[in-house]
Amino acid sequence: MDRGFRTLIDASVAVKWFVNEEHRNLALKLRDMHVSGSVTLIAPDLLVYEVANALRYNPYLNVGDVERAVESIYKLHIELYSPTIDLMTDAARKAEKYNITFYDAAYLSLAERETCRMITADKKLYDKVKNSKLALLIPSEELNELISKLTEKQETPIKLP
């Protein structure tokens, strides 16, 4: 089901849905655009594990909070992709090339395979992979422009012939 512009998010973006962190508003905007259908969010299924783990170690959250967060991720119907031999082989190469974790490389490999951009809130990761032209950083002018363009498109009434 094509629901609109496709983009990949990593766990650093999704965690902001549940924790009051800097630039949370942009992460929530992406989530809301996904819910409205103007954006389709995709990620490796690793996203669920990473978000749950990050929330589990947040001192302000309890087990019930983590359970509800995981449930809400599934209810959002993010397109989650399981690993494949090709994706993991490519991730191994990208991990080496960019000196990043295999986990981060899995996101980057999926974004490339699905011909979309990876949105991250992890500045250190972004700095390592920005030359790939696959990554967008929260916050960045490029991401703000993309969100504005997609928001305008969504709010523009469809003209019938």
N, C-alpha and C positions, 0 to 999 in steps of 0.2 A: 504494500500500500504506500504510494507516494504521498507524503503529507507536506511537502514543501522543500525548501533549501536544506540540504543535508550537511551536517557538521559533526565532528567527533569531539567529545569532551573527555577530559581525563578526570581522575578522582579529585584533584585539587579544586576543580570547579564544582563538582557534585557535593563535596563536603560543605561548601558554603551555603547550600540549601538548608542545612540543619544546624549550622553554627554561625554565630554573629561574628564574622571576620570582615576584614577590609575588602571592599569591592563586592560585597555580598549582593548588592543591588544588581550588578551586571549578571551574576550567576543566576539570580532569580528571574531576571528578564529573559535569559536564554531558556530557562525551564518553562516560563509562562508562554513564550513563543512556540515551544514544542507542544504544550498543551493545546494552544489555539490552532496548531496545524501549519503555522507559517515556517516552522523549522522542524526538521527531523533530527533528533539527537541519536548518535550511534556511539558505541564504545565496545571494547573487548569485554567479555564477561568478568574479567579481572576487576573491573570498576566496582562491582558489588563487594568483593572481598576487601579492596583497598578502602572504600568508604566505611564499611563496617568496622574495619580495624582502626581507622583514624578516630572514629566516633567512640569506639570501645575505650580508647586511651584518653579521651577528653574527660577531665576531672569533673566537669559540670553535667555530664550525661550519665544515665544509668542503663542497665540492660534493657529495660522497657523502651527507652528512647532509641536505642540501637535497633531493636526489633521493629519499631514503628518506621524508622528511617529506611531499613531494608525493604519492608513491605511497600512503602511509598515509591521507592525506586522501581519496583516491579510494576506497580500500578500506573506509572508514567509511560509504560510501554516503550522505553528506550530500546532501540535495536541493539541487542547484545550479541556479540559474535564469539563463538567458541574458537579456540586455537586450532590451526591447521599446520601441517608440515611446512607448507610454503610461507605462512605468516611467521612461524617460529624461526625458520631458517633466515628469513629477511630480518627479523628482530635481532638475531644474533649478530648479523653483519652491522646493523645500525647501532647496536649497543657498543660494538668495538669502534666503529667509525666516529661516533659522537661522544664516546666516553660517558655513556649514560647507563642506567640500570636496564636490565632486560625487561623489567616491567614497563618502564617508560618507552623503550624501543618497541614494545608490542603495540602501544597506542599509535606510535608514529607509523609503524608498518601497516596497520589497519587503515589509517587515514590515507596513506599513499595508495593502497590497494583499492579503496573505495572512492578515490579521486576527490577527496574533500580535505578541508583544513582541520587541524587539531587545535582546539582551544584549551589553554592551560592557564592556571594562576600561579604556576611554579616558575618564578623568574630565573632561577638557576638552570632549570631544564630548558626554558626558552632560550636563554643566552647560548647554551650549547648547541641547539638545533635550529636556530633562526635562519642559518644559511640554507637549510633544506627547503625553505619557502613553504613548508607544510604547517608551521605552527603560528598561532595567534596568541597574544598574551592578554590576560585580563589584568590591568586595564591597558589599552593601547588605542591610539587614534584610529588605526585600521579596523579594530574590532568595533569601536564606537560608530564608525562610518557604515560598517556592514549592518549593525543592528538598526541604525537609522534608516538605511535603505530598505531593509526588510520590513520595518515597521511602517514606513510610508506605503510600501507595496500592499501591505495587509489592510491599511486604512483607506486605500484608494478604491472607490466603488468600481465594480466591473460594469463596463458599458456594453450593452447588448446592441447588435447591429439593427 
